[in-house]
Amino acid sequence: MPTAFCIFSCSSGTEEKKKETTAATATSADTSMKGLVGVIEKNPPVQQGDYIAKYPNGIVRMRGFYINGKRNGQWTSFFESGTIQSEGFFKDGLRDGKALVYYENGKTYYQGYYKMGKEVGKWIFYDESGKKINEKDYGSQ
């Protein structure tokens, strides 16, 4: 299976994390060893500007933007079929803002918010038919 970025992380989303593999130069990780979620890139593919990675079949695998070698702004990843797998925002390499992860059928798998690399607020989880199956409140931080 081609590699894909693990853009999203959620303590209840371990099944999704297992489905995703990391690119050779990036790992989804606890960036400070204190529970922050971001992406450590020892050799970012670009220091400044747009980034697009593709599957061998030419379909876009992920796209986003770098500033000073760190992810910033909106990042989107795609299944090999071309449907959106996840959408989220980064600020200085840390997750920051709304996070959405989808099933390949287009239905939402889970959604929530990050603030400076930490899960905050209400996270909602759904089954493949779109039925809400779980909710977790991380509170405000």
C-alpha positions as CSV (number, residue, x, y, z in Angstrom):
1,M,0.0,0.0,0.0
2,P,1.4,3.5,-0.8
3,T,2.3,5.6,2.1
4,A,0.0,8.3,3.5
5,F,0.4,11.0,6.0
6,C,-1.2,10.6,9.4
7,I,-2.7,14.0,9.6
8,F,-5.2,13.4,12.3
9,S,-4.8,11.9,15.7
10,C,-7.4,11.2,18.4
11,S,-7.1,9.1,21.4
12,S,-10.3,7.3,20.4
13,G,-9.2,7.0,16.8
14,T,-6.6,4.4,17.1
15,E,-8.2,2.2,14.4
16,E,-7.9,5.0,11.9
17,K,-4.2,5.6,12.9
18,K,-3.5,1.9,12.3
19,K,-4.9,2.2,8.8
20,E,-2.6,5.1,7.9
21,T,1.1,4.8,7.4
22,T,3.6,7.6,7.5
23,A,5.8,9.0,4.8
24,A,9.5,8.3,5.0
25,T,10.4,11.8,6.3
26,A,7.4,12.4,8.6
27,T,5.8,10.8,11.6
28,S,2.7,11.7,13.5
29,A,4.0,12.1,17.0
30,D,3.8,13.6,20.4
31,T,6.0,16.5,19.5
32,S,6.9,17.6,23.0
33,M,6.4,14.4,24.9
34,K,3.6,16.2,26.8
35,G,0.6,15.2,24.7
36,L,0.9,17.6,21.8
37,V,-0.2,16.4,18.4
38,G,1.7,17.5,15.4
39,V,4.1,16.3,12.7
40,I,7.8,16.0,13.2
41,E,9.6,16.3,9.9
42,K,13.4,15.8,10.0
43,N,13.6,16.6,6.3
44,P,10.5,18.5,5.2
45,P,9.9,18.1,1.4
46,V,9.8,21.9,1.1
47,Q,10.7,24.7,3.4
48,Q,8.3,27.3,2.0
49,G,5.2,26.9,-0.1
50,D,2.7,24.4,-1.5
51,Y,3.2,20.7,-1.2
52,I,1.4,17.9,-3.1
53,A,2.2,14.2,-2.9
54,K,0.6,11.7,-5.2
55,Y,-0.1,7.9,-5.3
56,P,1.6,6.0,-8.1
57,N,-1.6,6.2,-10.1
58,G,-1.4,10.0,-10.1
59,I,-4.2,10.6,-7.6
60,V,-3.3,13.3,-5.0
61,R,-2.5,11.6,-1.7
62,M,-2.1,14.8,0.3
63,R,-1.7,18.5,0.0
64,G,-0.9,21.4,2.2
65,F,1.4,24.4,2.8
66,Y,4.8,24.8,4.6
67,I,6.2,27.9,6.3
68,N,9.8,27.6,7.6
69,G,9.7,23.9,7.2
70,K,6.6,23.4,9.3
71,R,3.0,22.6,8.3
72,N,0.7,25.6,8.3
73,G,-2.8,26.2,7.2
74,Q,-5.2,23.6,5.8
75,W,-3.9,20.1,5.0
76,T,-6.0,17.5,3.2
77,S,-5.4,13.8,2.6
78,F,-7.1,11.5,0.2
79,F,-7.8,7.8,-0.3
80,E,-6.3,6.2,-3.3
81,S,-9.8,6.4,-4.9
82,G,-9.6,10.2,-4.8
83,T,-12.2,10.7,-2.0
84,I,-11.2,12.9,0.9
85,Q,-9.8,11.0,3.9
86,S,-9.1,13.9,6.3
87,E,-9.0,17.6,6.6
88,G,-7.4,19.7,9.2
89,F,-5.4,22.7,10.1
90,F,-1.8,23.2,11.4
91,K,-0.1,26.2,13.0
92,D,3.7,26.0,13.2
93,G,3.7,22.2,12.8
94,L,1.0,21.6,15.5
95,R,-2.6,20.7,15.0
96,D,-4.8,23.8,15.4
97,G,-8.4,24.1,14.5
98,K,-11.1,21.8,13.1
99,A,-10.3,18.2,12.3
100,L,-12.4,16.0,10.1
101,V,-11.8,12.3,9.2
102,Y,-14.0,10.4,6.7
103,Y,-14.7,6.9,5.7
104,E,-14.0,6.1,2.1
105,N,-17.8,6.2,1.4
106,G,-17.6,10.0,2.2
107,K,-19.4,9.7,5.6
108,T,-17.7,11.4,8.6
109,Y,-15.7,9.1,10.8
110,Y,-15.0,11.7,13.5
111,Q,-14.7,15.4,14.0
112,G,-13.2,17.7,16.6
113,Y,-10.9,20.6,17.4
114,Y,-7.3,21.1,18.3
115,K,-5.8,24.1,20.0
116,M,-2.0,24.3,19.8
117,G,-1.6,20.6,19.4
118,K,-4.1,19.4,22.0
119,E,-7.6,18.0,21.6
120,V,-10.2,20.4,22.9
121,G,-14.0,20.6,23.1
122,K,-16.4,18.0,21.9
123,W,-15.3,15.2,19.6
124,I,-18.0,13.2,17.8
125,F,-17.6,9.7,16.3
126,Y,-19.8,8.1,13.7
127,D,-20.3,4.7,12.1
128,E,-20.0,4.1,8.4
129,S,-23.7,4.9,7.8
130,G,-23.4,8.3,9.5
131,K,-25.0,7.4,12.8
132,K,-23.4,9.0,15.8
133,I,-21.8,6.3,18.0
134,N,-19.7,8.1,20.5
135,E,-18.9,11.5,21.9
136,K,-15.9,12.7,24.0
137,D,-15.5,16.2,25.6
138,Y,-11.9,17.2,26.1
139,G,-12.9,20.5,27.7
140,S,-11.3,23.9,27.0
141,Q,-7.6,24.4,27.4
